[in-house]
Amino acid sequence: MRLTHIMYKSNVNCSVLKGYLNFLIKHDLVEEKNVKKEKVIYAITQKGVTALKYFRELKQALPLIEETENHAPILF
């Protein structure tokens, strides 16, 4: 996706988004690709797909933790 598309979909301002993208690029989760003359797009890498898969699995486990939010904290 192009930077502006990501910005609108994520509802994050440009400077913050660039920081996030730099972090993701540095950790090989997203790659920056040059297409045509000056057009830059961002694409998720295979490592990013794997990380996203694990994040989604973790997110499914979180409702169990959220249910106990009003009670004593759970220590892992």
Secondary structure, DSSP 4 states (H G I P E B T S, - for coil): -BHHHHHHHHT--HHHHHHHHHHHHHTTSEEEEEETTTEEEEEE-HHHHHHHHHHHHHHHHHHHHHHTTTSSPPP-
